Amino acid sequence: MPSVLGRYIGRTRVLSGKLLGKTGKAGKLIMRTAAVGNELVVKRGLLCLGNFKAFRIGKRRRNVGKGRKPLKKVQIYRKLPLRLLSRVWGHIHKAQLPVWMRGPLLRLYIWLFGCNLQEAAIEDLTYYSNLNEFFRRQLKPSVRPIDQQHSLVSPADGTVLHFGKVEHNMLEQVKGVTYSLQTFLGRTNNNWWLSETHSKDLDDENYQQMLLENPEENSLYHCTVYLAPGDYHRFHSPAQWEVLHRRHFPGELFSVNPGLVRCIQGLFNYNERVVMSGCWDQGFFSMSAVGATNVGSIRMYMDSELHTNLPGKWKGGLFYDRVFFDQSEGGGITVRKGEIFGEFNLGSSIVIIFEAPRTFEFKVKAGQKIRFGEPLGHVVDTDQTEDDKAIETQETVENMKYKEA
């Protein structure tokens, strides 16, 4: 493994030098080390982070010999210089491109990842001075209408990885692969709005119930949307809600490609993430941006103090809080459904966790491609549900009479 990493770091240095200097072959060099589905293309072969050979070695060595500590996937994955790689890739994103090079290089990127240039507010590729500007391109307002019939819409273009009720304080990355709600959102004794009433950490079940404003009638739900490298990289508010608090967890930058998400239990709790919490008309509401390999940074437009993907080491469980609640105004920052909220400097994932009545219904399927502004779900009116059942019953009775006749 050291020789592989050494060759990779050496090639990264050569890439950076050629990008900043002679640009004759810069397009090919950039794409040679680009994160094509979070894979690193090197001259002597393909190093696939989502299916790394060391995982298989660890599996074979597991439980071999008494007293030998199991070799875990996460421990092996942490050995890879993913944060360094992401910062290098972030610098490459921001490197100024000569005008003559912008068109060919960006058209190559569009071809590789299937971007729809016709949806961009500015279709002239020479306008984008670097890759980062193209990733963050604005869309024409008409191409993403905001659904007004549903209370919750998709915050971004991407793929729905999983959705459903939060059960036993556990969220699901994909079906059958879980991670802890309390670890993902953080300890309760440091949440500013809970510090006066909860002086100690709660157990899992009590933590989930504590988040609910109306536990007698409501449940906690979640939905995860994965943004691929070719997707629109900005994200928006999925509902009308009030932001009260931000929590930033420094962490790993593991790939959130669906293939890898299925392999590593609790991957989202290892990764760097920014959790924005508050409330909506149904109770608790939060939207979290999860970092990933080659994501140069996460940006929240309302939070100028936020800085992600910084060099250095951190202790597990460390986080940084910021409160948006204004005591003089008696509230936080209100955001409208569909309002621009933040951006990634490459694809990643958005996790929405929210409180809603038990009649809430999702309008999506796992694995479905979805676009920003399209419906995720809504609260079904109880009276309307009873009326629908009555209509169905009446139709059934009439059908039976018809058959008997």
Beta strands, then each sheet from edge to edge (+ up, - down):
strand 1: 39-42
strand 2: 45-48
strand 3: 152-153
strand 4: 158-165
strand 5: 170-174
strand 6: 177-180
strand 7: 218-226
strand 8: 234-236
strand 9: 241-249
strand 10: 273-280
strand 11: 283-290
strand 12: 298-300
strand 13: 320-323
strand 14: 333-335
strand 15: 340-344
strand 16: 349-357
strand 17: 360-362
strand 18: 369-370
strand 19: 375-379
sheet 1: 1+ 2-
sheet 2: 3+ 19- 17+
sheet 3: 13+ 9- 10+ 11- 16+ 7- 4+ 18-
sheet 4: 5+ 6-
sheet 5: 8+ 15- 12+
sheet 6: 13+ 9- 14+
end
